[in-house]
Amino acid sequence: HVVPGTVVLSEFAGATQEMFDALVINPYDVDATADAIHLGLELTKGDRVDKQLPWEVSERMRQVVLANDAVWWAAANLKDLQEDPSIGRSLMPTRGPRSMLGVFTKDFLSKKAGRKAIFLNMDGSFKDPSCELSETLLQQLHDLSRRQDLYVCVMSGLTKELLQKRFGAFENLNLVAEHGIFVRYAGQTEWKEMCFDDSAAWIQKVKPLVQLFQRCTPGAQLDVRKASVAWYYHDCDEQYGSFKTKELVHQLA
């Protein structure tokens, strides 16, 4: 009696990029390999999944490998190189400081009468917590926060501690941390928690899998918050980080 199981695959295997249903590990990391085997056994034993699902998963991976064999990959790579000789070069774009107020925003603020609201997503302004905000950005926030006709809200997925450190001095700003879990209203010093569900059981289920991927992805970072689990891969190799992120999303789904 044959029972299909979960595939535990080395990240160095050529089929890794195609077998998204496999648990990918670094074979030199003994603990991570053991965790992956344990997770694979948990996924296949008992009534955790529909009995037909393991067969469908195994057949799906089998068909992908058969369709994208070594001959297909070689032909595809040679074709790409012939069409674009620049493939393989990594060019990192450089950007200088820029205004956060575009033409449309400036026109809106100057011509619309009455009290207005502006919501600023600041995550991209300081991906690295050690980076300082530019003088241009600080001055713009200062000018906006002084306007009597404007409700300014700074929104971020980062923690309230980091937002308080960066923008706490702006008393007239409304600060929203962790995508709405914590809020500090303008003119107040206390943060309010907007999440009324104390259940975090789903985080404990997701966390082991994300930790496994973090250990197998050099440069990746994991941040467990009040009501979310954040996965950062901007310090990883660009292509490998993107690949591992897609694989993680697939495993979570």
GUVEXKOL-686353 format. One record per residue (C-alpha): x, y, z; residue in one letter. Coordinates in steps of 0.05 Angstrom, whole numbers. Example, Ala and Ser with C-alpha at 12.3 -4.5 7.8 and 13.67 -1.06 7.14 Angstrom:
<sites>
SITE | 246 | -90 | 156 | a
SITE | 273 | -21 | 143 | s
</sites>
This chain:
<sites>
SITE | 0 | 0 | 0 | h
SITE | 33 | 64 | -24 | v
SITE | 19 | 129 | 14 | v
SITE | 46 | 194 | -16 | p
SITE | 83 | 238 | 34 | g
SITE | 112 | 308 | 37 | t
SITE | 174 | 321 | -5 | v
SITE | 234 | 349 | 34 | v
SITE | 282 | 377 | -18 | l
SITE | 351 | 409 | -15 | s
SITE | 353 | 481 | -37 | e
SITE | 413 | 464 | -80 | f
SITE | 373 | 416 | -122 | a
SITE | 358 | 439 | -193 | g
SITE | 284 | 422 | -186 | a
SITE | 275 | 468 | -125 | t
SITE | 249 | 526 | -166 | q
SITE | 193 | 484 | -195 | e
SITE | 172 | 441 | -137 | m
SITE | 136 | 493 | -96 | f
SITE | 98 | 439 | -57 | d
SITE | 162 | 413 | -27 | a
SITE | 193 | 434 | 39 | l
SITE | 259 | 465 | 18 | v
SITE | 317 | 460 | 67 | i
SITE | 392 | 473 | 72 | n
SITE | 420 | 402 | 79 | p
SITE | 479 | 429 | 118 | y
SITE | 432 | 455 | 172 | d
SITE | 417 | 392 | 212 | v
SITE | 366 | 425 | 258 | d
SITE | 328 | 457 | 201 | a
SITE | 327 | 391 | 164 | t
SITE | 300 | 356 | 225 | a
SITE | 246 | 409 | 233 | d
SITE | 226 | 401 | 160 | a
SITE | 220 | 326 | 167 | i
SITE | 178 | 334 | 230 | h
SITE | 133 | 384 | 195 | l
SITE | 126 | 338 | 135 | g
SITE | 104 | 281 | 181 | l
SITE | 54 | 326 | 215 | e
SITE | 24 | 346 | 148 | l
SITE | 15 | 275 | 123 | t
SITE | -7 | 236 | 184 | k
SITE | -77 | 229 | 210 | g
SITE | -135 | 270 | 183 | d
SITE | -99 | 336 | 176 | r
SITE | -111 | 340 | 101 | v
SITE | -159 | 308 | 52 | d
SITE | -136 | 238 | 32 | k
SITE | -136 | 256 | -41 | q
SITE | -94 | 319 | -32 | l
SITE | -26 | 285 | -23 | p
SITE | -36 | 247 | -88 | w
SITE | -55 | 311 | -125 | e
SITE | 6 | 348 | -96 | v
SITE | 54 | 291 | -115 | s
SITE | 27 | 286 | -186 | e
SITE | 29 | 361 | -195 | r
SITE | 103 | 364 | -176 | m
SITE | 118 | 303 | -219 | r
SITE | 87 | 334 | -281 | q
SITE | 125 | 399 | -270 | v
SITE | 192 | 364 | -265 | v
SITE | 177 | 322 | -328 | l
SITE | 157 | 384 | -368 | a
SITE | 216 | 426 | -344 | n
SITE | 275 | 379 | -348 | d
SITE | 349 | 395 | -358 | a
SITE | 341 | 399 | -434 | v
SITE | 285 | 449 | -429 | w
SITE | 324 | 492 | -379 | w
SITE | 386 | 493 | -422 | a
SITE | 347 | 514 | -484 | a
SITE | 310 | 568 | -445 | a
SITE | 374 | 597 | -415 | n
SITE | 410 | 598 | -482 | l
SITE | 350 | 633 | -514 | k
SITE | 349 | 686 | -459 | d
SITE | 424 | 699 | -467 | l
SITE | 417 | 707 | -542 | q
SITE | 359 | 756 | -536 | e
SITE | 388 | 797 | -478 | d
SITE | 464 | 795 | -466 | p
SITE | 455 | 837 | -403 | s
SITE | 421 | 780 | -365 | i
SITE | 460 | 764 | -303 | g
SITE | 482 | 835 | -289 | r
SITE | 456 | 866 | -225 | s
SITE | 446 | 941 | -228 | l
SITE | 424 | 973 | -163 | m
SITE | 386 | 1038 | -177 | p
SITE | 406 | 1099 | -138 | t
SITE | 357 | 1151 | -115 | r
SITE | 368 | 1218 | -84 | g
SITE | 321 | 1251 | -34 | p
SITE | 254 | 1268 | -65 | r
SITE | 192 | 1305 | -44 | s
SITE | 134 | 1263 | -17 | m
SITE | 85 | 1315 | -44 | l
SITE | 71 | 1305 | -117 | g
SITE | 38 | 1355 | -164 | v
SITE | -32 | 1327 | -152 | f
SITE | -24 | 1330 | -76 | t
SITE | 2 | 1402 | -78 | k
SITE | -57 | 1422 | -122 | d
SITE | -106 | 1387 | -75 | f
SITE | -78 | 1421 | -13 | l
SITE | -77 | 1490 | -43 | s
SITE | -145 | 1492 | -79 | k
SITE | -193 | 1448 | -38 | k
SITE | -231 | 1487 | 14 | a
SITE | -249 | 1461 | 83 | g
SITE | -215 | 1410 | 127 | r
SITE | -177 | 1356 | 89 | k
SITE | -142 | 1291 | 106 | a
SITE | -76 | 1263 | 80 | i
SITE | -52 | 1192 | 94 | f
SITE | 22 | 1179 | 88 | l
SITE | 50 | 1108 | 82 | n
SITE | 120 | 1115 | 111 | m
SITE | 146 | 1043 | 108 | d
SITE | 189 | 1057 | 47 | g
SITE | 222 | 1117 | 79 | s
SITE | 261 | 1077 | 131 | f
SITE | 267 | 1003 | 115 | k
SITE | 330 | 1004 | 156 | d
SITE | 315 | 1027 | 228 | p
SITE | 385 | 1055 | 234 | s
SITE | 374 | 1104 | 176 | c
SITE | 357 | 1176 | 193 | e
SITE | 300 | 1213 | 159 | l
SITE | 322 | 1267 | 110 | s
SITE | 317 | 1340 | 127 | e
SITE | 270 | 1350 | 68 | t
SITE | 221 | 1299 | 94 | l
SITE | 224 | 1326 | 165 | l
SITE | 211 | 1397 | 141 | q
SITE | 151 | 1375 | 99 | q
SITE | 121 | 1337 | 158 | l
SITE | 132 | 1398 | 202 | h
SITE | 97 | 1444 | 152 | d
SITE | 38 | 1396 | 143 | l
SITE | 28 | 1384 | 217 | s
SITE | 22 | 1459 | 230 | r
SITE | -36 | 1468 | 181 | r
SITE | -104 | 1479 | 215 | q
SITE | -143 | 1454 | 155 | d
SITE | -107 | 1387 | 150 | l
SITE | -114 | 1320 | 185 | y
SITE | -47 | 1285 | 176 | v
SITE | -41 | 1210 | 189 | c
SITE | 25 | 1172 | 184 | v
SITE | 12 | 1098 | 172 | m
SITE | 61 | 1041 | 177 | s
SITE | 67 | 967 | 187 | g
SITE | 124 | 978 | 236 | l
SITE | 119 | 977 | 312 | t
SITE | 92 | 1034 | 353 | k
SITE | 159 | 1040 | 388 | e
SITE | 195 | 1055 | 323 | l
SITE | 141 | 1104 | 300 | l
SITE | 143 | 1139 | 367 | q
SITE | 219 | 1145 | 362 | k
SITE | 215 | 1174 | 291 | r
SITE | 153 | 1218 | 295 | f
SITE | 137 | 1226 | 368 | g
SITE | 161 | 1298 | 368 | a
SITE | 105 | 1317 | 318 | f
SITE | 48 | 1326 | 367 | e
SITE | -3 | 1343 | 312 | n
SITE | 9 | 1279 | 273 | l
SITE | -38 | 1219 | 279 | n
SITE | 6 | 1156 | 281 | l
SITE | -19 | 1087 | 260 | v
SITE | 27 | 1028 | 275 | a
SITE | 25 | 955 | 253 | e
SITE | -26 | 971 | 199 | h
SITE | -80 | 995 | 247 | g
SITE | -67 | 954 | 310 | i
SITE | -41 | 1014 | 349 | f
SITE | -61 | 1088 | 342 | v
SITE | -35 | 1152 | 373 | r
SITE | -82 | 1209 | 359 | y
SITE | -58 | 1281 | 348 | a
SITE | -48 | 1319 | 412 | g
SITE | -44 | 1256 | 454 | q
SITE | 16 | 1218 | 483 | t
SITE | -16 | 1150 | 496 | e
SITE | -23 | 1095 | 444 | w
SITE | -90 | 1059 | 438 | k
SITE | -96 | 986 | 419 | e
SITE | -149 | 976 | 366 | m
SITE | -145 | 899 | 363 | c
SITE | -199 | 870 | 408 | f
SITE | -186 | 797 | 392 | d
SITE | -135 | 767 | 440 | d
SITE | -130 | 702 | 401 | s
SITE | -61 | 692 | 372 | a
SITE | -67 | 618 | 358 | a
SITE | -57 | 627 | 284 | w
SITE | 11 | 662 | 297 | i
SITE | 36 | 600 | 334 | q
SITE | 16 | 557 | 274 | k
SITE | 49 | 601 | 222 | v
SITE | 112 | 620 | 261 | k
SITE | 149 | 552 | 258 | p
SITE | 142 | 550 | 182 | l
SITE | 166 | 622 | 172 | v
SITE | 224 | 609 | 220 | q
SITE | 244 | 548 | 178 | l
SITE | 246 | 591 | 115 | f
SITE | 285 | 645 | 151 | q
SITE | 339 | 596 | 171 | r
SITE | 344 | 571 | 99 | c
SITE | 346 | 641 | 68 | t
SITE | 410 | 681 | 83 | p
SITE | 393 | 754 | 99 | g
SITE | 319 | 741 | 114 | a
SITE | 289 | 770 | 177 | q
SITE | 228 | 751 | 218 | l
SITE | 188 | 800 | 260 | d
SITE | 132 | 773 | 304 | v
SITE | 84 | 829 | 326 | r
SITE | 19 | 835 | 364 | k
SITE | -26 | 811 | 308 | a
SITE | 21 | 795 | 250 | s
SITE | 83 | 758 | 228 | v
SITE | 128 | 800 | 182 | a
SITE | 177 | 769 | 133 | w
SITE | 233 | 814 | 106 | y
SITE | 278 | 794 | 49 | y
SITE | 305 | 860 | 23 | h
SITE | 375 | 841 | 49 | d
SITE | 375 | 775 | 12 | c
SITE | 401 | 760 | -58 | d
SITE | 347 | 793 | -101 | e
SITE | 328 | 732 | -143 | q
SITE | 336 | 680 | -88 | y
SITE | 298 | 723 | -38 | g
SITE | 240 | 732 | -87 | s
SITE | 240 | 657 | -102 | f
SITE | 238 | 638 | -28 | k
SITE | 183 | 688 | -14 | t
SITE | 139 | 659 | -69 | k
SITE | 153 | 590 | -41 | e
SITE | 134 | 613 | 29 | l
SITE | 69 | 643 | 5 | v
SITE | 53 | 578 | -31 | h
SITE | 67 | 537 | 32 | q
SITE | 23 | 583 | 75 | l
SITE | -34 | 578 | 25 | a
</sites>
